[in-house]
Amino acid sequence: MSSGLFDYSHFPQISGELFRTVQRRDLFEDDKRFVDAEPRVDPDLLFERYLTERSRREFDLASFVEDHFRLPEPVAAAPDLAASRSMEDHVSSLWGALTRTFEDADSVGSTIIGLPNPHVVPGGRFREMYYWDSYFTAEGLAAAGRTDLVDGMVGNVASLVDRFGFVPLGNRAYYDSRSQVPLFYRMLRVLEREEGFDAVAPHVEALRTEHDFWTSGADRVADADDPATHRRVVGVGDGAVLNRYWDDRARPRPESYHEDRRLADRVPVDDRPDLFRDVRAACESGWDFSSRWLTGDDLATIRTTELIPVDLNAVLFGMESALAEWLPRVGREEAGERYADLAADRREAINRYCWDPDAGFYVDYSWVDGERSDRLTLAAVAPLFTGAATDDRAAAVADRLRRDFLRPGGLVTTLEATGEQWDAPSGWAPLHWMAVTGLRRYGHDALADEVAERWVDLARRSFEETGRMAEKYDVRSVGETTDLGEYDPQYGFGWTNGVVTALSAGR
């Protein structure tokens, strides 16, 4: 597959002359509002009307768009519930407010991909299901006793694998060429914990299909003498095969068209396809954007596809370990042994390439330069989260977290302040969950408890001041949110609600 799943020409709001004109005219403050719009008429008829009407002297683009599209509004963070007596009551009430149904969504011209069951969305401009968000939300739902929603969300993810062979970043057509941090197996772990293996068994084959997606082409690169790549796999040159983030399209993102075009103006024309792909690959990572992907000081130096991310490979180790455990339980003993071998090989490679002995920390690895990254980030907690770390290295990571990353409001994402939202001073719910869970896994309970307490207290203080739950926070002080990033601060917020609920329950 050299591009995405969908022919964009069928969607006037994400491709073609009307799309480009709307974006160039700055009709909307947020590019995503137009790409999420739904045509009121058949797209072919809409194109014809646009071509006919645009030449008229009285033609007004804004009126045309309003007449021919249903424009979406942000998913409200339930402002009528903000007077709840406590953060816990507020979050509990939000589960229903953030739950959306998409079963009838595959209408002509809509960018929404249908899902069979209700799904808790993040909120704000994020009106649809997002892959890695769903896991962290599911942890909170389980802690709140909403396993019915967890069951349905797992079914939604499995349905995407069954339909497409992988899990798109979100259930939108414009997310068709990239996935996101592959945490489906962790959603299945939640089900296993709450309902037993019988709830997991029907989905084991879908998980195996997802693994095939992430490792497609591994046989092509495994025996290369020098580093070799194929989409998401990297043969390092010594027989080890690891993964990177990728995107099958190398063009501006429809949902952030303006930002990508402005960024592209800063690099030579011949370099723009690689730039677009690296931007998209960073979105697949979930860390959009961060200094960890940059070779310089600004986003124009992004090189996501040149890095072997430690967190992605740690998560894939977790997936392979789960398959090694679950396949024999569905009668596939030989297949289980194969995944056990893959997990062992990946764990060894992670600890060989992504461990920096001088820093005492897990880092990303540049397969292009043959060097470890000197950027220290909270991605280092992923090997602890999935069990890929050794005991001594987990202890070293814990020491550095306390020494360099711990702030009044929890853990800072990186030690760099670049203005990107996945850098200092931002703190994020998913990274706090991974850190706390990973630290506890290796027996560093005191630090885990301290991180959890600071993070929950930060969210609580912020809620008491604003009446809202935020996507991200400024961890330098307790109660502060942050406005870093390419879009305005978002509230709701699915994974924050999930992590705060799970941590408060002692999960």
Secondary structure, DSSP 8 states (H G I E B T S, - for coil): --S-SS-GGG-TTTSSHHHHHHHHTT-SSSHHHHHT-EESS-HHHHHHHHHHHTTSTT--HHHHHHHHEE----B---GGGTT-SSHHHHHHHHHHHTEE--TT---TT--B---SS-EE--BBTB-S-BHHHHHHHHHHHHHTT-HHHHHHHHHHHHHHHHHHSS--SBSBGGGTT------HHHHHHHHHHHH-GGGTGGGHHHHHHHHHHHHTTHHHHTT-SS-EEETTEEE-SSS-EEE----S--S--GGGHHHHHHHHTTS-GGGHHHHHHHHHHHHHHS--S-GGGBSSSSGGGB-GGGEE-HHHHHHHHHHHHHHHHHGGGGT-HHHHHHHHHHHHHHHHHHHHHSEETTTTEE--EETTTTEE----BGGGGHHHHHT-S-HHHHHHHHHHIIIIIEETTEE-SBS--SS-TTSTTEEEHHHHHHHHHHHHHTT-HHHHHHHHHHHHHHHHHHHHHHSS-BSEEETTSTTEE---SSS---BS-HHHHHHHHHHHTT-
